Amino acid sequence: MPVTAPKGPTLSVVPNPKTDTSASGPQVLQPSGWPMPKGYANGMAADGRLVVTGGVIGWDTQGHLEPDFVAQVRQTLSNIAAILAEGGAGPEHLVRLTWYVVDIEEYLASLKELGRVYREIFGAHYPAMALVQVVRLVETAARVEIEATAVVPR
């Protein structure tokens, strides 16, 4: 039986002047012919030391949660940035974020403001992301929980 090339889109590494750090950092994976995603990447490739977080919520240093969704996202992203810094990583090393929200409509209604807050804290680096609506989070007042994975070059 002859060997044939697999069908489907080919995969390429897409240079992104704002986020591409060549061999020293994560690279965006963009299948050829796919539309460019906005605010996230379809995939990432990286080589180095892993830095991961657990599910992070928007506690402040006093254990207080703001009731507002966007305020919770801002604090959650700030908390993730602080955890990454403890591991010698920064937002530019992120390769994956998984968001858990209790109300996807609340998320969708806040997209412009969320984008602004995201860029304030993480800049214009957009890793692979997933968004999942959940029935509730362990902390009942929490509206969002985010897990992060970063890869720091060796």
Secondary structure, 3 states (H helix, E strand, C coil): CCCCCCCCCCEEEECCCCCCCHHHCCEEEEECCCCCCCCCECEEECCCEEEECCCECCCCCCCCCCCCHHHHHHHHHHHHHHHHHHCCCCHHHEEEEEEEECCHHHHHHCHHHHHHHHHHHHCCCCCEEEEEECCCCCCCCCCEEEEEEEEECC
